[in-house]
Amino acid sequence: MLRRATPERLSTFSDGVFAVLITVLVLELRPPARPTFEALLALWPTWLSYAVSYFFIAIVWANHHYLMRYANDTTPSLLWFNFAHLFSISLLPLSTAWTAVSGLAPQPVAFYAAVFFLVNATYVALVWELIHRIPSRRVLQSVRGSMSVRSVTTLCLFAVAAVVALKYPLVGLGICICCLIGYLRPEPPWVEEQPDGTEQT
């Protein structure tokens, strides 16, 4: 009998991708040409875009880490949904660098918000691949309902941010930052994990 494919290797590979992306973000940082604080402050678009991207990757990793707890085995669909999610995240260093170099110009910020939208969309696909594995039907309904509302809301807001950024880039970026706050806690607040590993509402 064939042994089932466990998700540990998938999680380890994903963690490695997140680590590489953070490293690439850091490598994109450049010191100012002049040795003054004024020159350092002049690079505020670079620092801001870097901070937002780092925060975003941290949130995506935390949510991915908690979500993978529902994976008991690695199916082909889970593999490809996960690769799609990682692909969308891999676009973040490019969009961050373009946004920084442009000084938060409208089109780069709009592209930046569009990458956020793509990351969230692939995360939603990953969620729907995994949450049906939750053993408790009551918890399944709670998690699905919470994630559906949050996911649809943030998808719409990221889309709005991309459009708004074409006219008001700072406003579009602000919308993206506000959306990230909604993902600070991966689990719905009413789902609590018990010491024996079960969950209750």
Backbone bond lengths (Angstrom), bond angles and torsions (degrees), N, CA, C in turn:
res aa  C-N    CA-C-N  psi(-1)  N-CA   C-N-CA  omega(-1)  CA-C   N-CA-C  phi
1 M - - - 1.469 - - 1.526 109.11 -
2 L 1.316 116.11 136.25 1.453 121.07 -179.75 1.520 110.39 -72.16
3 R 1.327 115.92 139.44 1.457 120.46 175.91 1.515 109.14 -77.92
4 R 1.337 116.15 143.09 1.463 119.20 179.20 1.532 109.89 -72.06
5 A 1.322 115.67 148.55 1.461 120.93 -179.85 1.528 109.13 -80.99
6 T 1.319 117.07 118.02 1.460 121.21 -179.36 1.534 110.22 -82.19
7 P 1.341 116.27 155.65 1.474 119.51 -175.01 1.526 113.97 -85.70
8 E 1.332 119.15 1.44 1.460 120.61 -175.67 1.531 111.72 -60.73
9 R 1.337 116.09 -42.86 1.463 118.64 -179.01 1.535 110.68 -65.94
10 L 1.323 116.77 -37.36 1.461 120.79 177.46 1.520 110.34 -62.79
11 S 1.319 117.58 -44.07 1.462 121.72 179.54 1.525 111.08 -64.97
12 T 1.341 116.61 -41.09 1.457 120.79 179.85 1.520 111.17 -64.01
13 F 1.333 116.48 -43.35 1.466 120.36 178.25 1.532 110.35 -62.91
14 S 1.319 116.82 -42.99 1.465 121.07 179.88 1.520 111.07 -62.44
15 D 1.331 116.81 -42.67 1.467 120.71 177.82 1.525 110.59 -59.97
16 G 1.335 116.18 -39.51 1.458 120.00 177.97 1.518 112.49 -63.07
17 V 1.344 116.14 -39.52 1.467 120.19 178.42 1.521 110.48 -64.03
18 F 1.326 116.90 -43.73 1.469 120.57 178.70 1.530 110.36 -60.74
19 A 1.333 117.08 -41.95 1.462 120.71 -179.98 1.524 111.04 -63.97
20 V 1.324 117.02 -41.53 1.465 121.06 178.90 1.526 110.70 -64.19
21 L 1.329 117.61 -41.52 1.460 121.19 -179.16 1.527 111.69 -63.23
22 I 1.329 116.42 -40.74 1.466 119.50 177.10 1.526 110.10 -64.34
23 T 1.334 116.20 -39.63 1.464 120.12 178.52 1.525 111.10 -63.71
24 V 1.325 116.30 -42.41 1.469 120.09 178.86 1.520 110.36 -62.69
25 L 1.327 117.59 -39.84 1.468 120.94 177.51 1.529 110.72 -58.64
26 V 1.324 116.10 -44.95 1.464 120.31 -179.25 1.519 110.76 -64.15
27 L 1.327 116.96 -40.29 1.462 120.68 -178.34 1.528 112.39 -65.52
28 E 1.335 116.43 -21.57 1.459 120.09 178.77 1.525 112.39 -76.67
29 L 1.334 117.17 -15.31 1.469 120.16 179.38 1.524 110.32 -73.09
30 R 1.319 115.70 135.73 1.459 121.16 179.12 1.525 109.16 -127.50
31 P 1.316 117.97 139.99 1.468 120.03 177.75 1.524 110.57 -71.17
32 P 1.318 117.67 155.57 1.474 119.89 178.86 1.526 111.62 -66.33
33 A 1.316 115.37 156.44 1.463 119.95 -177.25 1.526 111.86 -71.08
34 R 1.353 116.65 -30.65 1.464 120.88 -179.26 1.528 110.48 -106.92
35 P 1.335 117.72 144.45 1.469 121.29 -177.30 1.527 112.76 -83.37
36 T 1.313 116.51 57.34 1.466 120.79 -179.97 1.525 109.54 -133.60
37 F 1.348 115.36 154.11 1.459 119.66 176.04 1.523 111.12 -65.98
38 E 1.324 115.49 -29.71 1.467 119.56 178.37 1.526 110.17 -62.04
39 A 1.328 116.20 -42.25 1.463 120.35 178.67 1.530 110.46 -66.94
40 L 1.324 116.19 -35.02 1.466 119.94 178.22 1.525 110.76 -67.17
41 L 1.324 116.35 -42.58 1.460 120.21 -179.97 1.520 111.76 -68.53
42 A 1.319 116.11 -26.52 1.465 119.83 178.99 1.530 111.46 -66.42
43 L 1.324 116.32 -17.87 1.465 120.53 179.18 1.524 112.23 -92.44
44 W 1.330 117.42 21.78 1.469 120.55 -176.13 1.536 113.37 -57.32
45 P 1.355 120.18 -34.39 1.471 116.70 176.35 1.535 112.84 -61.25
46 T 1.339 116.72 -34.79 1.454 120.57 178.91 1.521 110.72 -67.54
47 W 1.339 116.65 -46.37 1.463 120.34 -179.60 1.522 111.40 -65.55
48 L 1.321 116.17 -39.43 1.464 119.66 -179.39 1.521 111.05 -65.52
49 S 1.329 116.89 -48.31 1.468 120.18 -178.98 1.525 110.67 -64.63
50 Y 1.341 116.75 -37.07 1.462 119.87 177.40 1.529 110.91 -64.76
51 A 1.338 116.94 -44.93 1.468 121.00 -178.48 1.526 111.08 -63.24
52 V 1.333 116.74 -43.18 1.461 120.47 179.44 1.528 110.72 -64.07
53 S 1.331 116.67 -43.15 1.464 120.50 -179.40 1.526 111.61 -66.47
54 Y 1.328 116.66 -40.94 1.461 120.25 177.99 1.528 109.84 -62.75
55 F 1.324 116.36 -44.60 1.458 122.19 177.81 1.522 110.36 -60.58
56 F 1.327 115.85 -41.87 1.464 121.31 -179.51 1.534 110.94 -64.01
57 I 1.330 117.02 -46.65 1.463 120.37 179.50 1.527 110.58 -62.77
58 A 1.332 116.91 -39.60 1.459 120.20 178.36 1.527 111.15 -61.39
59 I 1.329 117.00 -42.30 1.463 121.47 179.77 1.525 110.37 -67.71
60 V 1.339 116.58 -43.74 1.464 119.97 179.80 1.525 110.19 -62.44
61 W 1.344 116.94 -41.88 1.470 119.50 178.76 1.527 111.20 -63.29
62 A 1.336 116.88 -44.44 1.461 120.13 -179.30 1.527 111.03 -61.09
63 N 1.336 116.94 -44.47 1.460 120.48 179.45 1.530 111.00 -66.46
64 H 1.339 116.61 -40.57 1.464 121.02 178.15 1.528 110.26 -63.15
65 H 1.330 116.59 -42.02 1.464 122.04 -179.76 1.532 111.12 -60.28
66 Y 1.326 116.75 -46.88 1.466 120.39 179.69 1.521 111.69 -69.63
67 L 1.317 116.33 -36.86 1.457 119.88 -178.36 1.520 111.94 -65.55
68 M 1.321 117.21 -36.70 1.453 120.89 -177.57 1.525 113.01 -68.31
69 R 1.327 117.71 -9.29 1.461 119.74 175.21 1.520 111.75 -64.51
70 Y 1.338 116.39 -22.49 1.458 120.57 -178.50 1.524 112.46 -86.37
71 A 1.338 117.15 -1.41 1.465 120.64 -178.96 1.521 109.57 -92.45
72 N 1.319 116.82 113.86 1.460 121.47 176.98 1.523 112.12 -92.90
73 D 1.324 116.24 -25.86 1.452 120.60 175.83 1.525 108.61 -148.18
74 T 1.320 115.21 165.98 1.466 120.67 -177.29 1.522 109.15 -101.90
75 T 1.313 115.99 108.52 1.460 121.54 177.92 1.525 109.43 -94.80
76 P 1.328 118.50 159.79 1.468 120.02 177.50 1.526 112.84 -57.16
77 S 1.333 117.31 -38.99 1.464 119.60 179.85 1.524 111.01 -66.26
78 L 1.334 116.91 -38.90 1.463 119.82 177.85 1.522 110.60 -64.48
79 L 1.324 117.17 -40.91 1.462 121.20 178.06 1.526 111.30 -57.00
80 W 1.325 116.64 -48.98 1.458 120.08 -174.49 1.516 112.77 -75.85
81 F 1.326 117.63 -33.75 1.465 119.50 173.79 1.525 109.77 -64.03
82 N 1.333 116.35 -39.31 1.457 119.87 179.84 1.533 110.91 -67.96
83 F 1.343 116.85 -41.36 1.461 119.59 177.30 1.530 111.48 -64.21
84 A 1.326 117.31 -36.56 1.466 120.29 176.74 1.523 110.43 -63.38
85 H 1.325 115.55 -40.94 1.463 120.30 178.47 1.525 110.92 -63.92
86 L 1.325 116.79 -44.77 1.465 120.71 179.37 1.532 111.21 -65.66
87 F 1.336 116.73 -36.04 1.470 119.38 177.73 1.524 110.78 -61.67
88 S 1.333 115.88 -44.81 1.467 118.90 -178.99 1.528 110.89 -63.29
89 I 1.335 116.95 -38.49 1.460 120.12 178.60 1.520 111.33 -68.59
90 S 1.331 117.12 -31.36 1.466 120.71 -178.71 1.529 112.15 -66.28
91 L 1.333 117.32 -15.67 1.463 120.78 177.08 1.524 112.27 -79.53
92 L 1.327 116.65 -10.56 1.462 120.38 -174.76 1.531 113.70 -64.56
93 P 1.351 120.44 -43.84 1.471 118.60 177.70 1.525 113.08 -58.99
94 L 1.342 117.32 -38.64 1.461 120.62 177.63 1.525 111.18 -63.27
95 S 1.326 116.60 -49.77 1.464 119.93 -177.80 1.525 110.94 -66.68
96 T 1.329 116.58 -33.94 1.471 120.22 178.12 1.522 110.85 -66.22
97 A 1.333 116.46 -46.33 1.465 120.80 -179.39 1.525 111.28 -63.10
98 W 1.326 116.81 -42.67 1.473 120.58 179.99 1.521 110.38 -64.63
99 T 1.319 116.70 -42.16 1.460 120.71 178.87 1.522 111.02 -62.95
100 A 1.322 116.47 -42.39 1.465 120.81 -178.65 1.525 111.68 -67.23
101 V 1.335 116.23 -48.07 1.465 120.68 -177.99 1.526 111.33 -63.17
102 S 1.314 116.26 -34.59 1.469 120.09 -177.87 1.518 112.36 -77.37
103 G 1.340 117.67 -10.01 1.464 119.18 -176.33 1.515 112.23 71.74
104 L 1.339 116.43 36.60 1.477 123.49 -179.30 1.526 111.68 63.42
105 A 1.323 115.89 45.05 1.466 121.02 176.07 1.532 109.52 -71.22
106 P 1.335 117.03 157.00 1.475 120.48 -173.93 1.528 115.76 -55.66
107 Q 1.323 118.17 -53.55 1.461 119.56 -175.00 1.529 113.41 -66.75
108 P 1.339 119.74 -42.19 1.469 118.52 175.11 1.535 113.05 -61.34
109 V 1.331 117.71 -39.53 1.464 120.09 178.58 1.530 110.41 -67.21
110 A 1.324 116.52 -36.72 1.465 120.22 177.09 1.534 109.87 -63.68
111 F 1.330 116.89 -41.98 1.465 120.46 176.11 1.521 110.70 -63.79
112 Y 1.311 116.54 -39.56 1.467 122.79 177.54 1.526 110.12 -57.92
113 A 1.336 116.28 -47.02 1.466 120.74 178.70 1.529 111.07 -66.07
114 A 1.329 116.84 -35.39 1.463 120.49 178.54 1.530 110.98 -65.16
115 V 1.328 117.38 -35.44 1.469 120.64 175.74 1.524 109.81 -65.51
116 F 1.327 116.90 -40.23 1.464 120.90 175.76 1.531 109.93 -58.77
117 F 1.315 115.71 -42.56 1.469 120.94 178.67 1.531 110.09 -61.21
118 L 1.320 116.86 -45.57 1.460 121.23 -178.67 1.532 111.37 -64.31
119 V 1.327 116.69 -42.00 1.466 120.23 177.99 1.525 110.06 -60.90
120 N 1.319 116.51 -44.19 1.463 120.16 -179.15 1.528 111.06 -66.97
121 A 1.331 117.46 -38.43 1.458 120.83 179.91 1.526 111.49 -64.28
122 T 1.324 117.26 -42.28 1.468 119.81 178.76 1.529 111.03 -71.08
123 Y 1.333 116.16 -29.62 1.471 119.34 175.69 1.520 110.51 -66.46
124 V 1.326 116.74 -39.81 1.468 121.29 177.51 1.528 110.01 -60.27
125 A 1.334 116.61 -42.61 1.467 120.23 178.46 1.525 110.45 -62.25
126 L 1.326 116.32 -40.04 1.459 120.56 178.77 1.530 110.86 -66.17
127 V 1.322 115.79 -39.30 1.470 120.29 178.12 1.522 110.44 -60.36
128 W 1.307 116.67 -49.02 1.466 119.91 -176.97 1.525 112.16 -68.31
129 E 1.330 117.58 -22.19 1.457 120.44 174.73 1.524 111.19 -73.82
130 L 1.342 116.88 -29.04 1.453 120.64 -171.06 1.529 115.73 -104.00
131 I 1.330 118.62 -32.96 1.464 117.96 -169.52 1.519 113.17 -70.29
132 H 1.334 118.14 -20.25 1.461 118.10 177.67 1.527 111.69 -69.67
133 R 1.352 116.77 -7.80 1.459 120.77 178.34 1.531 112.00 -83.45
134 I 1.341 117.72 -8.88 1.460 120.41 -179.62 1.523 109.16 -64.13
135 P 1.343 118.72 125.88 1.461 120.42 -174.42 1.518 114.66 -68.05
136 S 1.329 117.75 -36.57 1.458 120.73 -177.88 1.517 110.03 -81.93
137 R 1.335 116.59 123.02 1.459 120.23 -178.74 1.526 111.26 -66.03
138 R 1.342 116.18 -37.39 1.459 119.08 -179.76 1.523 111.39 -65.70
139 V 1.349 116.32 -43.45 1.461 120.60 177.07 1.521 110.50 -65.51
140 L 1.337 116.58 -39.59 1.464 121.14 178.09 1.526 110.68 -56.74
141 Q 1.317 117.21 -46.49 1.460 121.21 -179.61 1.522 111.35 -65.00
142 S 1.336 116.85 -39.37 1.465 120.70 179.45 1.515 111.79 -65.24
143 V 1.349 115.47 -47.47 1.465 120.05 -179.17 1.516 110.79 -65.66
144 R 1.340 116.37 -44.64 1.462 119.99 -179.53 1.519 110.92 -61.37
145 G 1.344 117.19 -44.32 1.460 120.34 -179.80 1.508 111.99 -63.49
146 S 1.335 116.75 -45.17 1.457 120.71 -179.52 1.514 111.65 -64.14
147 M 1.341 116.74 -46.84 1.455 120.32 -177.66 1.520 111.61 -68.36
148 S 1.328 116.99 -32.51 1.461 119.94 179.09 1.519 110.77 -65.18
149 V 1.327 116.18 -47.57 1.473 120.27 179.92 1.512 110.39 -62.81
150 R 1.330 116.39 -48.07 1.463 120.13 -178.22 1.522 111.39 -64.56
151 S 1.325 116.87 -42.85 1.463 120.74 -176.69 1.520 112.12 -67.26
152 V 1.326 116.77 -45.91 1.460 120.19 -179.71 1.523 110.36 -64.44
153 T 1.341 116.36 -41.30 1.461 120.44 179.93 1.516 111.55 -61.91
154 T 1.332 116.68 -48.77 1.458 119.52 -178.00 1.524 112.33 -69.94
155 L 1.319 117.30 -34.12 1.471 119.44 175.36 1.522 110.51 -59.80
156 C 1.320 116.03 -45.47 1.463 120.36 179.04 1.527 111.14 -63.44
157 L 1.341 116.22 -41.25 1.464 119.78 -178.47 1.528 111.55 -68.74
158 F 1.331 117.58 -38.06 1.470 119.62 176.48 1.527 110.60 -64.70
159 A 1.327 116.99 -38.57 1.468 120.61 177.17 1.525 110.31 -64.10
160 V 1.330 115.85 -43.15 1.468 120.39 177.47 1.529 110.14 -62.60
161 A 1.335 116.09 -42.12 1.466 120.35 179.91 1.527 111.48 -59.97
162 A 1.333 116.87 -40.70 1.459 120.53 179.81 1.524 111.63 -63.45
163 V 1.333 116.37 -38.46 1.469 120.58 179.55 1.523 110.63 -73.80
164 V 1.331 116.22 -45.70 1.468 120.91 -178.81 1.527 110.90 -62.27
165 A 1.339 116.46 -36.16 1.461 120.95 -177.34 1.528 112.77 -61.74
166 L 1.313 116.85 -24.94 1.467 119.80 178.85 1.530 111.75 -65.20
167 K 1.335 115.95 -21.76 1.461 120.84 178.74 1.523 111.26 -112.30
168 Y 1.317 115.32 -41.86 1.470 121.52 -178.25 1.535 109.18 -129.55
169 P 1.316 117.77 84.53 1.465 120.75 -173.46 1.523 114.51 -60.00
170 L 1.330 117.74 -38.86 1.460 119.50 -179.57 1.526 111.75 -67.10
171 V 1.322 116.08 -34.65 1.467 119.86 177.16 1.533 109.47 -67.13
172 G 1.333 116.39 -44.17 1.459 120.29 178.33 1.518 111.61 -60.20
173 L 1.338 116.40 -42.15 1.461 120.25 178.42 1.527 110.66 -65.84
174 G 1.324 116.32 -38.13 1.460 120.84 178.18 1.523 112.03 -62.37
175 I 1.334 116.70 -38.81 1.471 120.66 177.58 1.528 110.11 -63.06
176 C 1.319 116.51 -41.92 1.476 120.48 178.81 1.526 110.94 -61.14
177 I 1.328 116.40 -43.37 1.458 120.41 -179.37 1.526 110.58 -63.88
178 C 1.326 116.43 -41.55 1.471 120.03 179.15 1.527 111.16 -63.48
179 C 1.325 116.81 -36.42 1.471 120.24 179.56 1.525 111.40 -63.66
180 L 1.326 116.90 -33.91 1.462 119.92 -177.81 1.522 111.81 -64.23
181 I 1.323 116.79 -29.50 1.460 120.58 -178.44 1.526 110.45 -61.19
182 G 1.332 116.49 -33.84 1.455 120.36 -179.04 1.512 114.11 -67.15
183 Y 1.352 116.99 -13.96 1.464 120.78 -179.76 1.521 113.02 -108.32
184 L 1.340 117.12 12.29 1.456 119.55 179.44 1.519 111.50 -63.11
185 R 1.335 116.51 -31.91 1.460 120.73 176.90 1.519 108.32 -110.68
186 P 1.336 118.27 111.69 1.467 120.70 -176.73 1.512 113.39 -61.86
187 E 1.346 117.65 -40.85 1.447 121.06 -176.28 1.525 110.79 -92.08
188 P 1.331 117.86 150.20 1.458 119.95 171.48 1.524 109.58 -58.75
189 P 1.329 119.45 143.20 1.459 121.29 -175.10 1.514 114.35 -62.59
190 W 1.345 118.01 -21.05 1.457 119.64 -177.95 1.525 113.01 -92.88
191 V 1.340 117.28 0.89 1.463 120.60 176.51 1.516 108.22 -100.28
192 E 1.308 117.27 115.05 1.451 122.17 -176.53 1.520 109.67 -115.88
193 E 1.325 115.67 137.41 1.460 120.30 179.00 1.526 109.10 -90.51
194 Q 1.327 115.86 133.25 1.445 122.08 -179.26 1.526 110.34 -91.61
195 P 1.353 117.09 163.14 1.477 119.66 -178.54 1.513 113.12 -59.30
196 D 1.355 117.91 -29.68 1.460 119.35 -178.56 1.513 113.33 -83.78
197 G 1.379 116.06 4.55 1.450 119.80 176.81 1.500 113.84 94.80
198 T 1.362 118.00 -8.65 1.464 120.10 178.05 1.516 109.12 -83.39
199 E 1.314 115.16 171.03 1.459 119.84 -178.76 1.513 109.26 -128.03
200 Q 1.331 114.78 151.16 1.449 118.68 177.82 1.517 109.34 -138.25
201 T 1.345 115.96 161.15 1.444 120.52 176.06 1.507 108.74 -108.61
